[in-house]
Amino acid sequence: MKLRKASAASATVLVLALTATACGGGSGSSDDGKITIGIKYDQPGVGLKKPDGTFAGFDVDVATYVAKELGYAAKDIEWKESPSAERENLIANGDVKFVAASYTINDERKKKVDFAGPYLLAHQDLLVRADDNSITKASDLNSKKLCSVTGSTPAQNVKEKLAPDADLQQYGGYSECLTGLENKAIDAVTTDDDILAGYASQKEHKGKFKLVGLKLSDEPYGIGLKKGDADLKKKINAALTKMVSDGSWDKAVKANFGPSGYKNEPAPKIDAGS
Ligand code: GLU
């Protein structure tokens, strides 16, 4: 009798274990009709988790539109924070179905993930303190303390091309760079202009910072997805194309970049060799 009970118990454990494996299958979508999508949590206008726990930003609107086209209502989306350095891993591990997180398409990343898009063309710029006129071009950074984020293209671009002698500090997220800029531990923050415009226009930062206004690179944003999933890539590209043609893309641009005054480029041609 005792033995029987024990084996029944272990059978239960086995069933539970199998169920857990099946649910956590690593595809970013599950049988319960939910989809997990990676976004940024700390970039106003782009990808932001608000104090009330809801999410807002251009990437959030793009991701929500794409999810709808894939058959998922907004309420079925589970958001996952995707810091710059972790995006490829989150995709490769199947923790997310796709990533829409100010994610520049480039060859290095394409070795690990595939991209749909591009759906926005941003440019690298610099954010400095409002009263600092000593930084007007990239080479001025050579004697300065510059902040960017681990695993991001702007940090790479500075090290390799723009200002190899800059004292580059790499933090985990741009919001940490902002604190440094404000208390003068940092002289400039570099990343995409849409992200910097969002920070500069935040209520708590008003009047403290300014964008230098340099287009230091092209940053075409793509939707990152599992390498080799041609079907998903095709579906996402179709969704993005529809988002532009039915006017939702323009609406999302106005709603999210309007408050920061960010002047975005027109919608890029989708699936142009991404
Ligand atoms: N778009 C750039 C990148 O993908 C910078 C923004 C970011 O770090 O998310 O690295």
py3Dmol code that shows the C-alpha trace and the ligand (Angstrom):
import py3Dmol

protein = """\
ATOM      1  CA  MET A   1       0.000   0.000   0.000  1.00  0.00           C
ATOM      2  CA  LYS A   2       2.754   2.341   1.017  1.00  0.00           C
ATOM      3  CA  LEU A   3       4.641   1.601  -2.149  1.00  0.00           C
ATOM      4  CA  ARG A   4       1.570   2.240  -4.272  1.00  0.00           C
ATOM      5  CA  LYS A   5       1.042   5.639  -2.754  1.00  0.00           C
ATOM      6  CA  ALA A   6       4.618   6.557  -3.422  1.00  0.00           C
ATOM      7  CA  SER A   7       4.438   5.639  -7.071  1.00  0.00           C
ATOM      8  CA  ALA A   8       1.159   7.498  -7.505  1.00  0.00           C
ATOM      9  CA  ALA A   9       2.816  10.531  -6.028  1.00  0.00           C
ATOM     10  CA  SER A  10       5.830  10.262  -8.278  1.00  0.00           C
ATOM     11  CA  ALA A  11       3.552   9.787 -11.282  1.00  0.00           C
ATOM     12  CA  THR A  12       1.877  13.058 -10.365  1.00  0.00           C
ATOM     13  CA  VAL A  13       5.238  14.733 -10.106  1.00  0.00           C
ATOM     14  CA  LEU A  14       6.181  13.363 -13.514  1.00  0.00           C
ATOM     15  CA  VAL A  15       2.955  14.639 -15.102  1.00  0.00           C
ATOM     16  CA  LEU A  16       3.494  18.060 -13.546  1.00  0.00           C
ATOM     17  CA  ALA A  17       7.055  18.162 -14.800  1.00  0.00           C
ATOM     18  CA  LEU A  18       5.982  17.244 -18.321  1.00  0.00           C
ATOM     19  CA  THR A  19       3.235  19.860 -18.292  1.00  0.00           C
ATOM     20  CA  ALA A  20       5.680  22.489 -17.135  1.00  0.00           C
ATOM     21  CA  THR A  21       8.063  21.605 -19.956  1.00  0.00           C
ATOM     22  CA  ALA A  22       5.280  21.736 -22.524  1.00  0.00           C
ATOM     23  CA  CYS A  23       4.128  25.165 -21.324  1.00  0.00           C
ATOM     24  CA  GLY A  24       7.566  26.647 -21.172  1.00  0.00           C
ATOM     25  CA  GLY A  25       8.311  25.333 -24.633  1.00  0.00           C
ATOM     26  CA  GLY A  26      10.400  28.363 -25.455  1.00  0.00           C
ATOM     27  CA  SER A  27       8.520  29.890 -28.342  1.00  0.00           C
ATOM     28  CA  GLY A  28       7.199  33.100 -26.787  1.00  0.00           C
ATOM     29  CA  SER A  29       3.629  31.991 -27.407  1.00  0.00           C
ATOM     30  CA  SER A  30       1.676  29.348 -25.574  1.00  0.00           C
ATOM     31  CA  ASP A  31      -1.469  27.268 -25.742  1.00  0.00           C
ATOM     32  CA  ASP A  32      -3.274  29.652 -23.406  1.00  0.00           C
ATOM     33  CA  GLY A  33      -3.482  32.197 -26.223  1.00  0.00           C
ATOM     34  CA  LYS A  34      -0.848  34.554 -24.844  1.00  0.00           C
ATOM     35  CA  ILE A  35       2.120  36.060 -26.658  1.00  0.00           C
ATOM     36  CA  THR A  36       5.280  37.394 -25.018  1.00  0.00           C
ATOM     37  CA  ILE A  37       6.900  40.418 -26.633  1.00  0.00           C
ATOM     38  CA  GLY A  38      10.181  42.112 -25.712  1.00  0.00           C
ATOM     39  CA  ILE A  39      10.281  45.907 -25.364  1.00  0.00           C
ATOM     40  CA  LYS A  40      12.247  48.554 -23.481  1.00  0.00           C
ATOM     41  CA  TYR A  41      10.790  49.685 -20.152  1.00  0.00           C
ATOM     42  CA  ASP A  42      12.741  52.923 -19.643  1.00  0.00           C
ATOM     43  CA  GLN A  43      12.557  54.866 -22.902  1.00  0.00           C
ATOM     44  CA  PRO A  44       9.781  57.503 -22.959  1.00  0.00           C
ATOM     45  CA  GLY A  45       8.130  57.774 -26.386  1.00  0.00           C
ATOM     46  CA  VAL A  46       9.680  54.464 -27.480  1.00  0.00           C
ATOM     47  CA  GLY A  47       9.101  51.778 -24.853  1.00  0.00           C
ATOM     48  CA  LEU A  48       8.078  52.745 -21.336  1.00  0.00           C
ATOM     49  CA  LYS A  49       6.556  51.050 -18.311  1.00  0.00           C
ATOM     50  CA  LYS A  50       4.473  53.736 -16.650  1.00  0.00           C
ATOM     51  CA  PRO A  51       4.078  54.066 -12.880  1.00  0.00           C
ATOM     52  CA  ASP A  52       0.547  52.622 -13.131  1.00  0.00           C
ATOM     53  CA  GLY A  53       2.007  49.455 -14.678  1.00  0.00           C
ATOM     54  CA  THR A  54       0.760  50.077 -18.226  1.00  0.00           C
ATOM     55  CA  PHE A  55       3.043  50.402 -21.261  1.00  0.00           C
ATOM     56  CA  ALA A  56       3.403  53.150 -23.850  1.00  0.00           C
ATOM     57  CA  GLY A  57       5.622  54.188 -26.754  1.00  0.00           C
ATOM     58  CA  PHE A  58       6.084  53.810 -30.480  1.00  0.00           C
ATOM     59  CA  ASP A  59       7.540  50.302 -30.141  1.00  0.00           C
ATOM     60  CA  VAL A  60       4.622  49.311 -27.910  1.00  0.00           C
ATOM     61  CA  ASP A  61       2.131  50.511 -30.552  1.00  0.00           C
ATOM     62  CA  VAL A  62       4.018  48.748 -33.361  1.00  0.00           C
ATOM     63  CA  ALA A  63       4.218  45.525 -31.338  1.00  0.00           C
ATOM     64  CA  THR A  64       0.525  45.714 -30.403  1.00  0.00           C
ATOM     65  CA  TYR A  65      -0.442  46.194 -34.058  1.00  0.00           C
ATOM     66  CA  VAL A  66       1.740  43.283 -35.175  1.00  0.00           C
ATOM     67  CA  ALA A  67       0.357  41.049 -32.412  1.00  0.00           C
ATOM     68  CA  LYS A  68      -3.196  41.856 -33.521  1.00  0.00           C
ATOM     69  CA  GLU A  69      -2.334  40.848 -37.090  1.00  0.00           C
ATOM     70  CA  LEU A  70      -0.889  37.606 -35.740  1.00  0.00           C
ATOM     71  CA  GLY A  71      -4.194  36.919 -33.975  1.00  0.00           C
ATOM     72  CA  TYR A  72      -3.487  38.205 -30.435  1.00  0.00           C
ATOM     73  CA  ALA A  73      -5.624  40.856 -28.767  1.00  0.00           C
ATOM     74  CA  ALA A  74      -3.881  43.543 -26.694  1.00  0.00           C
ATOM     75  CA  LYS A  75      -5.023  41.823 -23.485  1.00  0.00           C
ATOM     76  CA  ASP A  76      -3.179  38.651 -24.514  1.00  0.00           C
ATOM     77  CA  ILE A  77       0.210  40.359 -24.712  1.00  0.00           C
ATOM     78  CA  GLU A  78       2.726  39.746 -21.965  1.00  0.00           C
ATOM     79  CA  TRP A  79       5.508  42.331 -22.093  1.00  0.00           C
ATOM     80  CA  LYS A  80       9.069  41.401 -21.222  1.00  0.00           C
ATOM     81  CA  GLU A  81      11.783  43.916 -20.501  1.00  0.00           C
ATOM     82  CA  SER A  82      14.559  43.515 -23.073  1.00  0.00           C
ATOM     83  CA  PRO A  83      17.742  45.429 -22.207  1.00  0.00           C
ATOM     84  CA  SER A  84      20.012  46.115 -25.199  1.00  0.00           C
ATOM     85  CA  ALA A  85      22.576  43.433 -24.350  1.00  0.00           C
ATOM     86  CA  GLU A  86      19.987  40.706 -23.789  1.00  0.00           C
ATOM     87  CA  ARG A  87      17.833  40.949 -26.908  1.00  0.00           C
ATOM     88  CA  GLU A  88      19.519  38.232 -28.991  1.00  0.00           C
ATOM     89  CA  ASN A  89      19.470  35.784 -26.064  1.00  0.00           C
ATOM     90  CA  LEU A  90      15.818  36.422 -25.234  1.00  0.00           C
ATOM     91  CA  ILE A  91      14.927  35.641 -28.845  1.00  0.00           C
ATOM     92  CA  ALA A  92      17.228  32.650 -29.243  1.00  0.00           C
ATOM     93  CA  ASN A  93      16.016  31.108 -25.957  1.00  0.00           C
ATOM     94  CA  GLY A  94      12.373  31.511 -26.950  1.00  0.00           C
ATOM     95  CA  ASP A  95      11.621  33.751 -23.957  1.00  0.00           C
ATOM     96  CA  VAL A  96       9.838  36.120 -26.361  1.00  0.00           C
ATOM     97  CA  LYS A  97       8.052  35.628 -29.673  1.00  0.00           C
ATOM     98  CA  PHE A  98       9.606  38.822 -31.001  1.00  0.00           C
ATOM     99  CA  VAL A  99      11.421  41.949 -29.853  1.00  0.00           C
ATOM    100  CA  ALA A 100      10.446  45.542 -30.708  1.00  0.00           C
ATOM    101  CA  ALA A 101      12.930  47.498 -28.610  1.00  0.00           C
ATOM    102  CA  SER A 102      14.749  50.281 -30.519  1.00  0.00           C
ATOM    103  CA  TYR A 103      16.522  47.344 -32.120  1.00  0.00           C
ATOM    104  CA  THR A 104      18.853  48.281 -34.984  1.00  0.00           C
ATOM    105  CA  ILE A 105      19.163  45.765 -37.809  1.00  0.00           C
ATOM    106  CA  ASN A 106      22.809  44.932 -38.466  1.00  0.00           C
ATOM    107  CA  ASP A 107      24.951  42.096 -39.807  1.00  0.00           C
ATOM    108  CA  GLU A 108      26.450  41.136 -36.462  1.00  0.00           C
ATOM    109  CA  ARG A 109      23.017  40.621 -34.920  1.00  0.00           C
ATOM    110  CA  LYS A 110      21.748  38.860 -38.050  1.00  0.00           C
ATOM    111  CA  LYS A 111      24.172  36.044 -37.292  1.00  0.00           C
ATOM    112  CA  LYS A 112      22.015  35.224 -34.256  1.00  0.00           C
ATOM    113  CA  VAL A 113      18.483  36.462 -35.052  1.00  0.00           C
ATOM    114  CA  ASP A 114      16.322  37.435 -38.022  1.00  0.00           C
ATOM    115  CA  PHE A 115      14.693  40.818 -38.476  1.00  0.00           C
ATOM    116  CA  ALA A 116      11.410  41.953 -39.982  1.00  0.00           C
ATOM    117  CA  GLY A 117      11.169  45.608 -40.976  1.00  0.00           C
ATOM    118  CA  PRO A 118      12.691  48.140 -40.875  1.00  0.00           C
ATOM    119  CA  TYR A 119       9.789  50.118 -39.404  1.00  0.00           C
ATOM    120  CA  LEU A 120      11.638  53.286 -38.299  1.00  0.00           C
ATOM    121  CA  LEU A 121      14.859  55.039 -39.248  1.00  0.00           C
ATOM    122  CA  ALA A 122      16.538  56.778 -36.312  1.00  0.00           C
ATOM    123  CA  HIS A 123      20.016  58.335 -36.101  1.00  0.00           C
ATOM    124  CA  GLN A 124      22.651  58.388 -33.408  1.00  0.00           C
ATOM    125  CA  ASP A 125      22.944  61.719 -31.598  1.00  0.00           C
ATOM    126  CA  LEU A 126      24.328  63.180 -28.364  1.00  0.00           C
ATOM    127  CA  LEU A 127      22.560  64.531 -25.296  1.00  0.00           C
ATOM    128  CA  VAL A 128      24.442  67.102 -23.198  1.00  0.00           C
ATOM    129  CA  ARG A 129      23.633  69.481 -20.346  1.00  0.00           C
ATOM    130  CA  ALA A 130      21.689  72.517 -21.572  1.00  0.00           C
ATOM    131  CA  ASP A 131      24.440  74.963 -20.572  1.00  0.00           C
ATOM    132  CA  ASP A 132      27.319  72.971 -22.116  1.00  0.00           C
ATOM    133  CA  ASN A 133      28.525  74.394 -25.426  1.00  0.00           C
ATOM    134  CA  SER A 134      31.811  72.487 -25.508  1.00  0.00           C
ATOM    135  CA  ILE A 135      30.435  69.495 -27.440  1.00  0.00           C
ATOM    136  CA  THR A 136      29.290  70.321 -30.955  1.00  0.00           C
ATOM    137  CA  LYS A 137      30.774  67.454 -32.980  1.00  0.00           C
ATOM    138  CA  ALA A 138      31.716  63.818 -32.401  1.00  0.00           C
ATOM    139  CA  SER A 139      35.474  64.444 -32.049  1.00  0.00           C
ATOM    140  CA  ASP A 140      34.797  66.788 -29.086  1.00  0.00           C
ATOM    141  CA  LEU A 141      34.015  63.609 -27.169  1.00  0.00           C
ATOM    142  CA  ASN A 142      37.661  62.514 -27.179  1.00  0.00           C
ATOM    143  CA  SER A 143      38.351  64.404 -23.969  1.00  0.00           C
ATOM    144  CA  LYS A 144      34.956  63.724 -22.391  1.00  0.00           C
ATOM    145  CA  LYS A 145      33.128  61.201 -20.266  1.00  0.00           C
ATOM    146  CA  LEU A 146      30.551  59.592 -22.502  1.00  0.00           C
ATOM    147  CA  CYS A 147      27.780  57.224 -21.472  1.00  0.00           C
ATOM    148  CA  SER A 148      26.033  54.582 -23.515  1.00  0.00           C
ATOM    149  CA  VAL A 149      24.597  51.147 -22.965  1.00  0.00           C
ATOM    150  CA  THR A 150      26.203  47.702 -23.108  1.00  0.00           C
ATOM    151  CA  GLY A 151      25.269  45.813 -26.250  1.00  0.00           C
ATOM    152  CA  SER A 152      24.115  48.921 -28.141  1.00  0.00           C
ATOM    153  CA  THR A 153      25.253  50.099 -31.577  1.00  0.00           C
ATOM    154  CA  PRO A 154      26.035  53.720 -30.526  1.00  0.00           C
ATOM    155  CA  ALA A 155      28.563  52.566 -27.924  1.00  0.00           C
ATOM    156  CA  GLN A 156      30.230  50.414 -30.568  1.00  0.00           C
ATOM    157  CA  ASN A 157      30.245  53.247 -33.090  1.00  0.00           C
ATOM    158  CA  VAL A 158      31.975  55.601 -30.636  1.00  0.00           C
ATOM    159  CA  LYS A 159      34.669  53.087 -29.713  1.00  0.00           C
ATOM    160  CA  GLU A 160      35.382  52.049 -33.285  1.00  0.00           C
ATOM    161  CA  LYS A 161      34.877  55.236 -35.280  1.00  0.00           C
ATOM    162  CA  LEU A 162      33.602  58.471 -33.819  1.00  0.00           C
ATOM    163  CA  ALA A 163      35.774  59.175 -30.797  1.00  0.00           C
ATOM    164  CA  PRO A 164      38.028  56.242 -29.870  1.00  0.00           C
ATOM    165  CA  ASP A 165      39.660  58.276 -27.079  1.00  0.00           C
ATOM    166  CA  ALA A 166      36.452  59.191 -25.313  1.00  0.00           C
ATOM    167  CA  ASP A 167      36.142  57.883 -21.772  1.00  0.00           C
ATOM    168  CA  LEU A 168      33.239  55.576 -22.590  1.00  0.00           C
ATOM    169  CA  GLN A 169      31.195  54.318 -19.653  1.00  0.00           C
ATOM    170  CA  GLN A 170      28.738  51.582 -20.480  1.00  0.00           C
ATOM    171  CA  TYR A 171      25.720  51.177 -18.235  1.00  0.00           C
ATOM    172  CA  GLY A 172      22.886  48.662 -18.332  1.00  0.00           C
ATOM    173  CA  GLY A 173      20.239  51.182 -19.422  1.00  0.00           C
ATOM    174  CA  TYR A 174      20.042  54.761 -20.684  1.00  0.00           C
ATOM    175  CA  SER A 175      18.112  56.007 -17.663  1.00  0.00           C
ATOM    176  CA  GLU A 176      21.250  55.373 -15.567  1.00  0.00           C
ATOM    177  CA  CYS A 177      23.283  57.490 -18.014  1.00  0.00           C
ATOM    178  CA  LEU A 178      20.798  60.329 -17.492  1.00  0.00           C
ATOM    179  CA  THR A 179      21.396  60.415 -13.769  1.00  0.00           C
ATOM    180  CA  GLY A 180      25.128  60.609 -14.452  1.00  0.00           C
ATOM    181  CA  LEU A 181      24.641  63.452 -16.933  1.00  0.00           C
ATOM    182  CA  GLU A 182      22.601  65.429 -14.460  1.00  0.00           C
ATOM    183  CA  ASN A 183      25.107  65.102 -11.596  1.00  0.00           C
ATOM    184  CA  LYS A 184      28.102  65.655 -13.909  1.00  0.00           C
ATOM    185  CA  ALA A 185      29.627  62.217 -13.559  1.00  0.00           C
ATOM    186  CA  ILE A 186      29.027  62.060 -17.325  1.00  0.00           C
ATOM    187  CA  ASP A 187      29.436  64.805 -19.983  1.00  0.00           C
ATOM    188  CA  ALA A 188      27.308  63.330 -22.743  1.00  0.00           C
ATOM    189  CA  VAL A 189      24.958  60.435 -23.440  1.00  0.00           C
ATOM    190  CA  THR A 190      24.863  58.852 -26.852  1.00  0.00           C
ATOM    191  CA  THR A 191      22.134  56.780 -28.450  1.00  0.00           C
ATOM    192  CA  ASP A 192      19.366  57.155 -31.034  1.00  0.00           C
ATOM    193  CA  ASP A 193      17.829  60.604 -31.430  1.00  0.00           C
ATOM    194  CA  ASP A 194      14.247  59.440 -30.794  1.00  0.00           C
ATOM    195  CA  ILE A 195      15.269  58.009 -27.415  1.00  0.00           C
ATOM    196  CA  LEU A 196      17.270  61.109 -26.420  1.00  0.00           C
ATOM    197  CA  ALA A 197      14.396  63.417 -27.448  1.00  0.00           C
ATOM    198  CA  GLY A 198      12.098  61.409 -25.185  1.00  0.00           C
ATOM    199  CA  TYR A 199      14.410  61.876 -22.189  1.00  0.00           C
ATOM    200  CA  ALA A 200      14.982  65.586 -22.820  1.00  0.00           C
ATOM    201  CA  SER A 201      11.234  66.264 -22.866  1.00  0.00           C
ATOM    202  CA  GLN A 202      10.386  64.397 -19.651  1.00  0.00           C
ATOM    203  CA  LYS A 203       8.861  66.675 -17.031  1.00  0.00           C
ATOM    204  CA  GLU A 204      11.636  66.053 -14.521  1.00  0.00           C
ATOM    205  CA  HIS A 205      14.320  66.845 -17.128  1.00  0.00           C
ATOM    206  CA  LYS A 206      12.744  69.921 -18.718  1.00  0.00           C
ATOM    207  CA  GLY A 207      15.379  72.580 -19.462  1.00  0.00           C
ATOM    208  CA  LYS A 208      18.261  70.451 -18.174  1.00  0.00           C
ATOM    209  CA  PHE A 209      19.479  68.750 -21.343  1.00  0.00           C
ATOM    210  CA  LYS A 210      19.713  69.367 -25.087  1.00  0.00           C
ATOM    211  CA  LEU A 211      20.316  67.248 -28.173  1.00  0.00           C
ATOM    212  CA  VAL A 212      23.384  68.295 -30.158  1.00  0.00           C
ATOM    213  CA  GLY A 213      21.546  67.473 -33.414  1.00  0.00           C
ATOM    214  CA  LEU A 214      24.112  65.302 -35.204  1.00  0.00           C
ATOM    215  CA  LYS A 215      23.079  62.421 -37.418  1.00  0.00           C
ATOM    216  CA  LEU A 216      26.045  60.233 -36.527  1.00  0.00           C
ATOM    217  CA  SER A 217      24.652  56.995 -38.005  1.00  0.00           C
ATOM    218  CA  ASP A 218      21.631  55.322 -39.529  1.00  0.00           C
ATOM    219  CA  GLU A 219      19.701  53.141 -37.082  1.00  0.00           C
ATOM    220  CA  PRO A 220      17.005  51.190 -38.935  1.00  0.00           C
ATOM    221  CA  TYR A 221      14.764  49.542 -36.337  1.00  0.00           C
ATOM    222  CA  GLY A 222      13.682  45.976 -36.976  1.00  0.00           C
ATOM    223  CA  ILE A 223      11.555  43.421 -35.199  1.00  0.00           C
ATOM    224  CA  GLY A 224      13.855  40.696 -33.971  1.00  0.00           C
ATOM    225  CA  LEU A 225      12.651  37.114 -34.234  1.00  0.00           C
ATOM    226  CA  LYS A 226      14.004  33.596 -34.091  1.00  0.00           C
ATOM    227  CA  LYS A 227      16.553  32.861 -36.785  1.00  0.00           C
ATOM    228  CA  GLY A 228      15.091  30.796 -39.600  1.00  0.00           C
ATOM    229  CA  ASP A 229      11.409  31.514 -38.838  1.00  0.00           C
ATOM    230  CA  ALA A 230      10.648  32.707 -42.368  1.00  0.00           C
ATOM    231  CA  ASP A 231       6.902  32.336 -41.867  1.00  0.00           C
ATOM    232  CA  LEU A 232       6.829  34.659 -38.845  1.00  0.00           C
ATOM    233  CA  LYS A 233       9.089  37.170 -40.590  1.00  0.00           C
ATOM    234  CA  LYS A 234       6.754  37.232 -43.592  1.00  0.00           C
ATOM    235  CA  LYS A 235       3.702  37.726 -41.389  1.00  0.00           C
ATOM    236  CA  ILE A 236       5.342  40.535 -39.411  1.00  0.00           C
ATOM    237  CA  ASN A 237       6.463  42.296 -42.579  1.00  0.00           C
ATOM    238  CA  ALA A 238       2.893  42.077 -43.902  1.00  0.00           C
ATOM    239  CA  ALA A 239       1.603  43.535 -40.622  1.00  0.00           C
ATOM    240  CA  LEU A 240       4.111  46.414 -40.733  1.00  0.00           C
ATOM    241  CA  THR A 241       3.239  47.157 -44.366  1.00  0.00           C
ATOM    242  CA  LYS A 242      -0.441  47.285 -43.430  1.00  0.00           C
ATOM    243  CA  MET A 243       0.289  49.496 -40.427  1.00  0.00           C
ATOM    244  CA  VAL A 244       1.883  52.064 -42.746  1.00  0.00           C
ATOM    245  CA  SER A 245      -0.754  51.857 -45.491  1.00  0.00           C
ATOM    246  CA  ASP A 246      -3.817  52.145 -43.213  1.00  0.00           C
ATOM    247  CA  GLY A 247      -2.479  55.242 -41.441  1.00  0.00           C
ATOM    248  CA  SER A 248      -1.835  53.572 -38.060  1.00  0.00           C
ATOM    249  CA  TRP A 249       1.919  54.126 -38.384  1.00  0.00           C
ATOM    250  CA  ASP A 250       1.437  57.905 -38.801  1.00  0.00           C
ATOM    251  CA  LYS A 251      -0.974  57.964 -35.883  1.00  0.00           C
ATOM    252  CA  ALA A 252       1.511  56.120 -33.654  1.00  0.00           C
ATOM    253  CA  VAL A 253       4.310  58.499 -34.684  1.00  0.00           C
ATOM    254  CA  LYS A 254       2.219  61.549 -33.784  1.00  0.00           C
ATOM    255  CA  ALA A 255       1.009  60.123 -30.493  1.00  0.00           C
ATOM    256  CA  ASN A 256       4.429  59.019 -29.291  1.00  0.00           C
ATOM    257  CA  PHE A 257       6.903  61.473 -30.809  1.00  0.00           C
ATOM    258  CA  GLY A 258       4.602  64.512 -30.736  1.00  0.00           C
ATOM    259  CA  PRO A 259       5.225  65.225 -27.037  1.00  0.00           C
ATOM    260  CA  SER A 260       9.027  65.200 -27.457  1.00  0.00           C
ATOM    261  CA  GLY A 261       8.948  67.171 -30.722  1.00  0.00           C
ATOM    262  CA  TYR A 262      11.059  64.447 -32.360  1.00  0.00           C
ATOM    263  CA  LYS A 263      11.159  64.881 -36.121  1.00  0.00           C
ATOM    264  CA  ASN A 264      11.108  61.354 -37.473  1.00  0.00           C
ATOM    265  CA  GLU A 265      12.078  60.207 -40.962  1.00  0.00           C
ATOM    266  CA  PRO A 266       9.275  58.974 -43.234  1.00  0.00           C
ATOM    267  CA  ALA A 267       8.316  55.297 -42.959  1.00  0.00           C
ATOM    268  CA  PRO A 268      11.145  53.200 -44.424  1.00  0.00           C
ATOM    269  CA  LYS A 269      10.539  50.632 -47.125  1.00  0.00           C
ATOM    270  CA  ILE A 270       9.685  47.444 -45.298  1.00  0.00           C
ATOM    271  CA  ASP A 271      11.553  44.241 -46.142  1.00  0.00           C
ATOM    272  CA  ALA A 272      14.268  46.090 -48.039  1.00  0.00           C
ATOM    273  CA  GLY A 273      16.904  43.476 -47.453  1.00  0.00           C
ATOM    274  CA  SER A 274      16.345  43.122 -43.708  1.00  0.00           C
TER     275      SER A 274
END
"""
ligand_1 = """\
10
LIG
N 19.256 51.288 -31.779
C 20.440 51.064 -31.052
C 20.674 49.591 -30.776
O 19.931 48.780 -31.210
C 20.481 51.846 -29.758
C 19.268 51.747 -28.908
C 19.291 50.584 -27.947
O 20.337 50.318 -27.315
O 18.252 49.965 -27.805
O 21.621 49.211 -30.158
"""
view = py3Dmol.view(width=600, height=400)
view.addModel(protein, "pdb")
view.setStyle({"model": 0}, {"cartoon": {"style": "trace"}})
view.addModel(ligand_1, "xyz")
view.setStyle({"model": 1}, {"stick": {}})
view.zoomTo()
view.show()
